[in-house]
Amino acid sequence: MKTAQGVMLTSPMTTEMVNIAAEIIVEKYYYLKLDELSVAFKNGLSGNYGTIYNRLDVTVFCDWLNKYDQERMKVSERLRRQESEINNIYEVFQSDIMRDALRTVVEKLPKVEDKPEPVRSKPSEFEQMVMDEWDQIEYEKGTRLKHCFEVLMDFDDYRKWRLSEELDKLQAEEN
């Protein structure tokens, strides 16, 4: 059997070896499309990935696919860089036209006067009890939420839940 380079293969692959090669390729290079596999094999057979020394086997195929994959990653990285340069949103906001447009929009917004913080009365006994309970519960790491009965809640949700719980108790006592 001759390759595209005209090299005579001394030991062609058996059907079993081809099946094993196919399994390895599907397992290791599952992300490659069929046309990409075809390009990689054509490149390998034509000598783009090195000389073929009278044998084709799984090792040779995997070597070709590794070389193809490296080329593929370089191309995709270059395309990604080009795309990010073209679609740089920060450049859009740095243009004089965008800056003037944003300034015009902000100037047209209604002016909001700062209102003083409302005077708060002392919390009721119930509110104080709920706040104290909340302080005893540990925060979920990296959030402002706490685990409350297998549910993550913020303080407002916890307060509503506690209020409904207390109302249910009162209703049960009345009945």
Phi, psi and omega in degrees: 000133180253146175269177178297336178278354182084013180278134178276124179277126181279330180220092178295159182288142175279169178301319179297317180295323178296317179297317178297317179300316180299317179298315181296317181296316179296321182287315186273327184242041183301335184278348179280139177280163182300318180293331176291319176299319180298315179298316181299316181291321177296318177298318180293315181293330180274002174091006180294337181252020179115169182283142176266122181258083176041030174206145171232123178208185183303318181299316179295313180300314180295324176298316178298315181293324176298316180294318177299317181298321177296317177298316182299317180294321178297316180295313182294324177294319178297316178297319178298317179297316179299317181296319180292327177292321180289319186259036181283103184294332180293326177296323179299315182285344179273352181287151180298323182297313180294319180299317178294320179296316179296319179299318179297316180298315181296321180294330181278346178293143178296142179288134179248121179275144177292126177261141178293149178299133180297146178288128182258138178275171177295136181296151177293169178302316180297313179300317180295320179297316180296318179296319179294319177299315181301319181295335181278342182275138181280144177288149171289130184307129176080007180225178173254021182256158178232150177282116178232104177056053175069015179229140174276129182225153167264179186298319181299316178296319180297316180297317179297317180298315180296320179296315179295325177296316179294321178295321177298320178297316180298317180297320180295323179292326180291328182273000000 
